[in-house]
Amino acid sequence: MVKRYDKEFKVYAVKLVVEDGRKATEVARELDLVPQTLHKWVARYKEEQEDSFVGSGNRSPKDQVEYEKDKRIRDLEEEVAILKKAMGIFAKK
């Protein structure tokens, strides 16, 4: 069984290491975590701060902007394809 941790728990655990200066292995032991997991959380937190832990099925703000751009491009490409087909139909008449 895989344990799932919410954003608040991850941020709490990481801040014990980053802000309080405690050892990751010590914090991991206290919180019943695998030390490697806490080390990964700390590394991710240092890269993106609290945007690191967006949760399952969610995107970071940076990824969300990229996703929306890609979706807009796909929508526009689909519209162009439809218009080309319509032009072809009307040009035959």
N, CA, C and O atoms as a printed pandas DataFrame, in Angstrom:
     atom_number atom_name residue_name chain_id  residue_number  x_coord  y_coord  z_coord
0              1         N          MET        A               1    0.838   -1.188    0.000
1              2        CA          MET        A               1    0.000    0.000    0.000
2              3         C          MET        A               1    0.880    1.248    0.000
3              4         O          MET        A               1    1.797    1.376    0.812
4              5         N          VAL        A               2    0.591    2.151   -0.911
5              6        CA          VAL        A               2    1.353    3.382   -1.031
6              7         C          VAL        A               2    0.698    4.456   -0.175
7              8         O          VAL        A               2   -0.504    4.699   -0.276
8              9         N          LYS        A               3    1.495    5.092    0.661
9             10        CA          LYS        A               3    0.965    6.185    1.488
10            11         C          LYS        A               3    0.928    7.459    0.650
11            12         O          LYS        A               3    1.836    7.730   -0.135
12            13         N          ARG        A               4   -0.130    8.227    0.832
13            14        CA          ARG        A               4   -0.270    9.521    0.159
14            15         C          ARG        A               4   -0.224   10.608    1.223
15            16         O          ARG        A               4   -0.842   10.485    2.280
16            17         N          TYR        A               5    0.504   11.659    0.934
17            18        CA          TYR        A               5    0.632   12.764    1.868
18            19         C          TYR        A               5    0.115   14.031    1.202
19            20         O          TYR        A               5    0.391   14.277    0.028
20            21         N          ASP        A               6   -0.629   14.828    1.946
21            22        CA          ASP        A               6   -1.150   16.062    1.374
22            23         C          ASP        A               6   -0.069   17.146    1.363
23            24         O          ASP        A               6    0.995   16.999    1.964
24            25         N          LYS        A               7   -0.375   18.219    0.672
25            26        CA          LYS        A               7    0.582   19.317    0.494
26            27         C          LYS        A               7    1.024   19.889    1.844
27            28         O          LYS        A               7    2.209   20.154    2.048
28            29         N          GLU        A               8    0.080   20.077    2.760
29            30        CA          GLU        A               8    0.404   20.686    4.052
30            31         C          GLU        A               8    1.418   19.846    4.824
31            32         O          GLU        A               8    2.341   20.377    5.441
32            33         N          PHE        A               9    1.234   18.534    4.779
33            34        CA          PHE        A               9    2.167   17.650    5.479
34            35         C          PHE        A               9    3.560   17.733    4.862
35            36         O          PHE        A               9    4.562   17.812    5.573
36            37         N          LYS        A              10    3.611   17.714    3.528
37            38        CA          LYS        A              10    4.909   17.782    2.843
38            39         C          LYS        A              10    5.629   19.085    3.154
39            40         O          LYS        A              10    6.827   19.091    3.437
40            41         N          VAL        A              11    4.888   20.193    3.101
41            42        CA          VAL        A              11    5.495   21.502    3.386
42            43         C          VAL        A              11    5.969   21.549    4.832
43            44         O          VAL        A              11    7.053   22.063    5.108
44            45         N          TYR        A              12    5.178   21.024    5.755
45            46        CA          TYR        A              12    5.565   20.977    7.164
46            47         C          TYR        A              12    6.874   20.208    7.337
47            48         O          TYR        A              12    7.803   20.684    7.989
48            49         N          ALA        A              13    6.937   19.020    6.748
49            50        CA          ALA        A              13    8.130   18.176    6.876
50            51         C          ALA        A              13    9.357   18.860    6.274
51            52         O          ALA        A              13   10.437   18.851    6.864
52            53         N          VAL        A              14    9.176   19.452    5.095
53            54        CA          VAL        A              14   10.299   20.107    4.413
54            55         C          VAL        A              14   10.790   21.317    5.211
55            56         O          VAL        A              14   11.995   21.545    5.319
56            57         N          LYS        A              15    9.863   22.084    5.763
57            58        CA          LYS        A              15   10.271   23.275    6.526
58            59         C          LYS        A              15   11.023   22.907    7.793
59            60         O          LYS        A              15   11.870   23.674    8.250
60            61         N          LEU        A              16   10.730   21.748    8.370
61            62        CA          LEU        A              16   11.513   21.307    9.528
62            63         C          LEU        A              16   12.979   21.140    9.143
63            64         O          LEU        A              16   13.875   21.396    9.947
64            65         N          VAL        A              17   13.211   20.711    7.914
65            66        CA          VAL        A              17   14.587   20.508    7.438
66            67         C          VAL        A              17   15.187   21.829    6.963
67            68         O          VAL        A              17   16.282   22.209    7.379
68            69         N          VAL        A              18   14.457   22.525    6.086
69            70        CA          VAL        A              18   15.008   23.718    5.428
70            71         C          VAL        A              18   15.101   24.911    6.375
71            72         O          VAL        A              18   16.144   25.558    6.462
72            73         N          GLU        A              19   14.016   25.199    7.081
73            74        CA          GLU        A              19   13.987   26.409    7.907
74            75         C          GLU        A              19   14.512   26.190    9.322
75            76         O          GLU        A              19   15.167   27.064    9.889
76            77         N          ASP        A              20   14.220   25.015    9.891
77            78        CA          ASP        A              20   14.668   24.757   11.257
78            79         C          ASP        A              20   16.065   24.156   11.309
79            80         O          ASP        A              20   16.663   24.059   12.381
80            81         N          GLY        A              21   16.587   23.751   10.149
81            82        CA          GLY        A              21   17.951   23.229   10.084
82            83         C          GLY        A              21   18.111   21.840   10.675
83            84         O          GLY        A              21   19.219   21.455   11.050
84            85         N          ARG        A              22   17.042   21.093   10.765
85            86        CA          ARG        A              22   17.138   19.746   11.306
86            87         C          ARG        A              22   17.575   18.773   10.227
87            88         O          ARG        A              22   17.430   19.044    9.035
88            89         N          LYS        A              23   18.108   17.643   10.650
89            90        CA          LYS        A              23   18.568   16.630    9.703
90            91         C          LYS        A              23   17.362   15.901    9.116
91            92         O          LYS        A              23   16.408   15.571    9.821
92            93         N          ALA        A              24   17.432   15.658    7.802
93            94        CA          ALA        A              24   16.325   15.010    7.104
94            95         C          ALA        A              24   16.065   13.608    7.642
95            96         O          ALA        A              24   14.912   13.193    7.759
96            97         N          THR        A              25   17.117   12.884    7.965
97            98        CA          THR        A              25   16.918   11.530    8.474
98            99         C          THR        A              25   16.208   11.542    9.827
99           100         O          THR        A              25   15.378   10.678   10.109
100          101         N          GLU        A              26   16.537   12.518   10.649
101          102        CA          GLU        A              26   15.897   12.651   11.962
102          103         C          GLU        A              26   14.408   12.985   11.810
103          104         O          GLU        A              26   13.559   12.384   12.468
104          105         N          VAL        A              27   14.106   13.940   10.943
105          106        CA          VAL        A              27   12.717   14.337   10.702
106          107         C          VAL        A              27   11.946   13.177   10.088
107          108         O          VAL        A              27   10.803   12.921   10.466
108          109         N          ALA        A              28   12.562   12.478    9.151
109          110        CA          ALA        A              28   11.908   11.335    8.503
110          111         C          ALA        A              28   11.549   10.274    9.533
111          112         O          ALA        A              28   10.453    9.714    9.493
112          113         N          ARG        A              29   12.444   10.001   10.432
113          114        CA          ARG        A              29   12.198    8.995   11.466
114          115         C          ARG        A              29   11.028    9.430   12.351
115          116         O          ARG        A              29   10.150    8.625   12.658
116          117         N          GLU        A              30   11.015   10.704   12.761
117          118        CA          GLU        A              30    9.938   11.216   13.623
118          119         C          GLU        A              30    8.576   11.162   12.936
119          120         O          GLU        A              30    7.562   10.884   13.576
120          121         N          LEU        A              31    8.558   11.427   11.639
121          122        CA          LEU        A              31    7.292   11.498   10.907
122          123         C          LEU        A              31    6.944   10.178   10.215
123          124         O          LEU        A              31    5.975   10.103    9.460
124          125         N          ASP        A              32    7.723    9.161   10.474
125          126        CA          ASP        A              32    7.507    7.835    9.889
126          127         C          ASP        A              32    7.549    7.894    8.354
127          128         O          ASP        A              32    6.663    7.382    7.670
128          129         N          LEU        A              33    8.591    8.527    7.846
129          130        CA          LEU        A              33    8.812    8.648    6.400
130          131         C          LEU        A              33   10.073    7.900    6.006
131          132         O          LEU        A              33   10.956    7.666    6.830
132          133         N          VAL        A              34   10.146    7.533    4.748
133          134        CA          VAL        A              34   11.387    7.001    4.193
134          135         C          VAL        A              34   12.300    8.209    3.959
135          136         O          VAL        A              34   11.877    9.176    3.326
136          137         N          PRO        A              35   13.538    8.175    4.454
137          138        CA          PRO        A              35   14.419    9.339    4.306
138          139         C          PRO        A              35   14.589    9.804    2.854
139          140         O          PRO        A              35   14.665   11.006    2.599
140          141         N          GLN        A              36   14.648    8.869    1.907
141          142        CA          GLN        A              36   14.798    9.249    0.500
142          143         C          GLN        A              36   13.601   10.079    0.027
143          144         O          GLN        A              36   13.756   11.004   -0.771
144          145         N          THR        A              37   12.424    9.746    0.520
145          146        CA          THR        A              37   11.226   10.502    0.150
146          147         C          THR        A              37   11.353   11.937    0.626
147          148         O          THR        A              37   11.090   12.869   -0.133
148          149         N          LEU        A              38   11.749   12.120    1.860
149          150        CA          LEU        A              38   11.906   13.476    2.398
150          151         C          LEU        A              38   12.996   14.232    1.654
151          152         O          LEU        A              38   12.856   15.430    1.410
152          153         N          HIS        A              39   14.074   13.557    1.290
153          154        CA          HIS        A              39   15.140   14.214    0.523
154          155         C          HIS        A              39   14.598   14.697   -0.830
155          156         O          HIS        A              39   14.941   15.792   -1.275
156          157         N          LYS        A              40   13.763   13.896   -1.480
157          158        CA          LYS        A              40   13.159   14.304   -2.759
158          159         C          LYS        A              40   12.260   15.517   -2.565
159          160         O          LYS        A              40   12.277   16.448   -3.370
160          161         N          TRP        A              41   11.472   15.502   -1.490
161          162        CA          TRP        A              41   10.588   16.635   -1.218
162          163         C          TRP        A              41   11.390   17.907   -0.989
163          164         O          TRP        A              41   11.022   18.976   -1.476
164          165         N          VAL        A              42   12.474   17.791   -0.253
165          166        CA          VAL        A              42   13.322   18.957    0.030
166          167         C          VAL        A              42   13.911   19.506   -1.271
167          168         O          VAL        A              42   13.906   20.717   -1.495
168          169         N          ALA        A              43   14.414   18.621   -2.122
169          170        CA          ALA        A              43   14.991   19.061   -3.402
170          171         C          ALA        A              43   13.939   19.753   -4.259
171          172         O          ALA        A              43   14.208   20.800   -4.848
172          173         N          ARG        A              44   12.750   19.181   -4.332
173          174        CA          ARG        A              44   11.672   19.770   -5.127
174          175         C          ARG        A              44   11.259   21.119   -4.543
175          176         O          ARG        A              44   10.997   22.067   -5.282
176          177         N          TYR        A              45   11.202   21.199   -3.225
177          178        CA          TYR        A              45   10.819   22.446   -2.554
178          179         C          TYR        A              45   11.846   23.540   -2.836
179          180         O          TYR        A              45   11.480   24.691   -3.075
180          181         N          LYS        A              46   13.109   23.187   -2.810
181          182        CA          LYS        A              46   14.150   24.184   -3.067
182          183         C          LYS        A              46   14.082   24.723   -4.491
183          184         O          LYS        A              46   14.474   25.863   -4.739
184          185         N          GLU        A              47   13.589   23.917   -5.429
185          186        CA          GLU        A              47   13.455   24.353   -6.820
186          187         C          GLU        A              47   12.250   25.259   -7.025
187          188         O          GLU        A              47   12.354   26.295   -7.680
188          189         N          GLU        A              48   11.106   24.873   -6.466
189          190        CA          GLU        A              48    9.857   25.553   -6.797
190          191         C          GLU        A              48    9.094   26.095   -5.599
191          192         O          GLU        A              48    7.966   26.559   -5.766
192          193         N          GLN        A              49    9.654   26.055   -4.417
193          194        CA          GLN        A              49    8.988   26.476   -3.184
194          195         C          GLN        A              49    7.667   25.742   -3.019
195          196         O          GLN        A              49    7.606   24.541   -3.281
196          197         N          GLU        A              50    6.616   26.419   -2.598
197          198        CA          GLU        A              50    5.374   25.725   -2.276
198          199         C          GLU        A              50    4.597   25.286   -3.505
199          200         O          GLU        A              50    3.631   24.534   -3.378
200          201         N          ASP        A              51    4.991   25.735   -4.694
201          202        CA          ASP        A              51    4.354   25.254   -5.918
202          203         C          ASP        A              51    4.784   23.825   -6.235
203          204         O          ASP        A              51    4.282   23.215   -7.180
204          205         N          SER        A              52    5.706   23.297   -5.451
205          206        CA          SER        A              52    6.229   21.956   -5.693
206          207         C          SER        A              52    5.182   20.872   -5.493
207          208         O          SER        A              52    5.198   19.858   -6.191
208          209         N          PHE        A              53    4.294   21.070   -4.570
209          210        CA          PHE        A              53    3.378   20.004   -4.163
210          211         C          PHE        A              53    1.953   20.375   -4.562
211          212         O          PHE        A              53    1.153   20.790   -3.723
212          213         N          VAL        A              54    1.646   20.224   -5.836
213          214        CA          VAL        A              54    0.343   20.641   -6.341
214          215         C          VAL        A              54   -0.726   19.580   -6.164
215          216         O          VAL        A              54   -1.914   19.896   -6.233
216          217         N          GLY        A              55   -0.354   18.367   -5.946
217          218        CA          GLY        A              55   -1.338   17.311   -5.724
218          219         C          GLY        A              55   -1.638   16.521   -6.975
219          220         O          GLY        A              55   -1.359   16.955   -8.093
220          221         N          SER        A              56   -2.193   15.391   -6.770
221          222        CA          SER        A              56   -2.510   14.482   -7.856
222          223         C          SER        A              56   -3.530   15.095   -8.804
223          224         O          SER        A              56   -4.573   15.587   -8.374
224          225         N          GLY        A              57   -3.224   15.061  -10.086
225          226        CA          GLY        A              57   -4.156   15.575  -11.088
226          227         C          GLY        A              57   -4.096   17.072  -11.288
227          228         O          GLY        A              57   -4.811   17.606  -12.137
228          229         N          ASN        A              58   -3.276   17.754  -10.543
229          230        CA          ASN        A              58   -3.145   19.202  -10.671
230          231         C          ASN        A              58   -1.825   19.557  -11.317
231          232         O          ASN        A              58   -0.923   18.724  -11.403
232          233         N          ARG        A              59   -1.712   20.780  -11.766
233          234        CA          ARG        A              59   -0.479   21.241  -12.414
234          235         C          ARG        A              59    0.077   22.436  -11.661
235          236         O          ARG        A              59   -0.660   23.198  -11.036
236          237         N          SER        A              60    1.390   22.584  -11.733
237          238        CA          SER        A              60    2.004   23.783  -11.164
238          239         C          SER        A              60    1.587   24.967  -12.034
239          240         O          SER        A              60    1.206   24.771  -13.188
240          241         N          PRO        A              61    1.652   26.179  -11.511
241          242        CA          PRO        A              61    1.246   27.342  -12.321
242          243         C          PRO        A              61    1.990   27.425  -13.651
243          244         O          PRO        A              61    1.399   27.774  -14.672
244          245         N          LYS        A              62    3.274   27.108  -13.644
245          246        CA          LYS        A              62    4.073   27.140  -14.871
246          247         C          LYS        A              62    3.566   26.095  -15.865
247          248         O          LYS        A              62    3.419   26.385  -17.053
248          249         N          ASP        A              63    3.299   24.881  -15.381
249          250        CA          ASP        A              63    2.786   23.823  -16.245
250          251         C          ASP        A              63    1.380   24.125  -16.735
251          252         O          ASP        A              63    1.023   23.765  -17.857
252          253         N          GLN        A              64    0.577   24.785  -15.902
253          254        CA          GLN        A              64   -0.789   25.125  -16.285
254          255         C          GLN        A              64   -0.791   26.113  -17.442
255          256         O          GLN        A              64   -1.590   25.976  -18.368
256          257         N          VAL        A              65    0.092   27.108  -17.403
257          258        CA          VAL        A              65    0.190   28.090  -18.492
258          259         C          VAL        A              65    0.587   27.381  -19.785
259          260         O          VAL        A              65    0.010   27.640  -20.840
260          261         N          GLU        A              66    1.561   26.497  -19.703
261          262        CA          GLU        A              66    2.016   25.746  -20.871
262          263         C          GLU        A              66    0.891   24.870  -21.427
263          264         O          GLU        A              66    0.700   24.797  -22.641
264          265         N          TYR        A              67    0.157   24.215  -20.545
265          266        CA          TYR        A              67   -0.959   23.366  -20.954
266          267         C          TYR        A              67   -2.019   24.198  -21.685
267          268         O          TYR        A              67   -2.526   23.787  -22.729
268          269         N          GLU        A              68   -2.347   25.361  -21.133
269          270        CA          GLU        A              68   -3.368   26.210  -21.751
270          271         C          GLU        A              68   -2.925   26.707  -23.127
271          272         O          GLU        A              68   -3.739   26.799  -24.046
272          273         N          LYS        A              69   -1.639   27.029  -23.271
273          274        CA          LYS        A              69   -1.118   27.448  -24.586
274          275         C          LYS        A              69   -1.246   26.307  -25.594
275          276         O          LYS        A              69   -1.710   26.507  -26.717
276          277         N          ASP        A              70   -0.830   25.113  -25.181
277          278        CA          ASP        A              70   -0.910   23.952  -26.073
278          279         C          ASP        A              70   -2.354   23.647  -26.457
279          280         O          ASP        A              70   -2.635   23.310  -27.607
280          281         N          LYS        A              71   -3.259   23.763  -25.509
281          282        CA          LYS        A              71   -4.672   23.504  -25.786
282          283         C          LYS        A              71   -5.216   24.537  -26.771
283          284         O          LYS        A              71   -5.966   24.188  -27.682
284          285         N          ARG        A              72   -4.854   25.775  -26.598
285          286        CA          ARG        A              72   -5.300   26.839  -27.514
286          287         C          ARG        A              72   -4.781   26.572  -28.929
287          288         O          ARG        A              72   -5.509   26.760  -29.904
288          289         N          ILE        A              73   -3.539   26.139  -29.039
289          290        CA          ILE        A              73   -2.971   25.817  -30.352
290          291         C          ILE        A              73   -3.734   24.660  -30.989
291          292         O          ILE        A              73   -4.067   24.721  -32.173
292          293         N          ARG        A              74   -4.014   23.608  -30.221
293          294        CA          ARG        A              74   -4.776   22.472  -30.759
294          295         C          ARG        A              74   -6.160   22.906  -31.223
295          296         O          ARG        A              74   -6.624   22.487  -32.284
296          297         N          ASP        A              75   -6.821   23.748  -30.426
297          298        CA          ASP        A              75   -8.155   24.237  -30.795
298          299         C          ASP        A              75   -8.106   25.043  -32.092
299          300         O          ASP        A              75   -8.961   24.875  -32.962
300          301         N          LEU        A              76   -7.115   25.908  -32.219
301          302        CA          LEU        A              76   -6.993   26.724  -33.430
302          303         C          LEU        A              76   -6.676   25.865  -34.650
303          304         O          LEU        A              76   -7.202   26.107  -35.737
304          305         N          GLU        A              77   -5.817   24.862  -34.472
305          306        CA          GLU        A              77   -5.499   23.961  -35.589
306          307         C          GLU        A              77   -6.747   23.202  -36.038
307          308         O          GLU        A              77   -6.950   22.987  -37.233
308          309         N          GLU        A              78   -7.575   22.799  -35.084
309          310        CA          GLU        A              78   -8.817   22.104  -35.424
310          311         C          GLU        A              78   -9.769   23.037  -36.186
311          312         O          GLU        A              78  -10.409   22.622  -37.152
312          313         N          GLU        A              79   -9.855   24.283  -35.749
313          314        CA          GLU        A              79  -10.708   25.252  -36.441
314          315         C          GLU        A              79  -10.235   25.476  -37.879
315          316         O          GLU        A              79  -11.052   25.558  -38.796
316          317         N          VAL        A              80   -8.930   25.573  -38.076
317          318        CA          VAL        A              80   -8.378   25.763  -39.418
318          319         C          VAL        A              80   -8.725   24.566  -40.300
319          320         O          VAL        A              80   -9.113   24.738  -41.456
320          321         N          ALA        A              81   -8.588   23.351  -39.759
321          322        CA          ALA        A              81   -8.904   22.146  -40.535
322          323         C          ALA        A              81  -10.380   22.141  -40.945
323          324         O          ALA        A              81  -10.711   21.777  -42.073
324          325         N          ILE        A              82  -11.254   22.541  -40.037
325          326        CA          ILE        A              82  -12.691   22.592  -40.351
326          327         C          ILE        A              82  -12.959   23.634  -41.436
327          328         O          ILE        A              82  -13.722   23.380  -42.368
328          329         N          LEU        A              83  -12.341   24.787  -41.317
329          330        CA          LEU        A              83  -12.544   25.844  -42.319
330          331         C          LEU        A              83  -12.019   25.417  -43.688
331          332         O          LEU        A              83  -12.631   25.737  -44.707
332          333         N          LYS        A              84  -10.908   24.708  -43.725
333          334        CA          LYS        A              84  -10.375   24.226  -45.003
334          335         C          LYS        A              84  -11.342   23.248  -45.655
335          336         O          LYS        A              84  -11.559   23.303  -46.866
336          337         N          LYS        A              85  -11.924   22.353  -44.860
337          338        CA          LYS        A              85  -12.903   21.411  -45.398
338          339         C          LYS        A              85  -14.120   22.152  -45.928
339          340         O          LYS        A              85  -14.635   21.834  -47.000
340          341         N          ALA        A              86  -14.572   23.134  -45.176
341          342        CA          ALA        A              86  -15.748   23.920  -45.609
342          343         C          ALA        A              86  -15.439   24.677  -46.899
343          344         O          ALA        A              86  -16.294   24.752  -47.781
344          345         N          MET        A              87  -14.259   25.229  -47.027
345          346        CA          MET        A              87  -13.862   25.939  -48.256
346          347         C          MET        A              87  -13.872   24.979  -49.429
347          348         O          MET        A              87  -14.316   25.332  -50.522
348          349         N          GLY        A              88  -13.383   23.762  -49.210
349          350        CA          GLY        A              88  -13.365   22.762  -50.256
350          351         C          GLY        A              88  -14.769   22.405  -50.727
351          352         O          GLY        A              88  -15.010   22.238  -51.923
352          353         N          ILE        A              89  -15.674   22.291  -49.794
353          354        CA          ILE        A              89  -17.065   21.963  -50.137
354          355         C          ILE        A              89  -17.706   23.088  -50.933
355          356         O          ILE        A              89  -18.357   22.834  -51.946
356          357         N          PHE        A              90  -17.529   24.338  -50.489
357          358        CA          PHE        A              90  -18.137   25.468  -51.176
358          359         C          PHE        A              90  -17.469   25.770  -52.519
359          360         O          PHE        A              90  -18.116   26.296  -53.424
360          361         N          ALA        A              91  -16.198   25.446  -52.655
361          362        CA          ALA        A              91  -15.489   25.694  -53.902
362          363         C          ALA        A              91  -15.978   24.750  -55.017
363          364         O          ALA        A              91  -15.890   25.096  -56.196
364          365         N          LYS        A              92  -16.481   23.588  -54.660
365          366        CA          LYS        A              92  -16.974   22.622  -55.633
366          367         C          LYS        A              92  -18.312   23.039  -56.244
367          368         O          LYS        A              92  -18.655   22.585  -57.335
368          369         N          LYS        A              93  -19.056   23.878  -55.571
369          370        CA          LYS        A              93  -20.394   24.271  -56.047
370          371         C          LYS        A              93  -20.338   25.321  -57.097
371          372         O          LYS        A              93  -21.378   25.753  -57.594
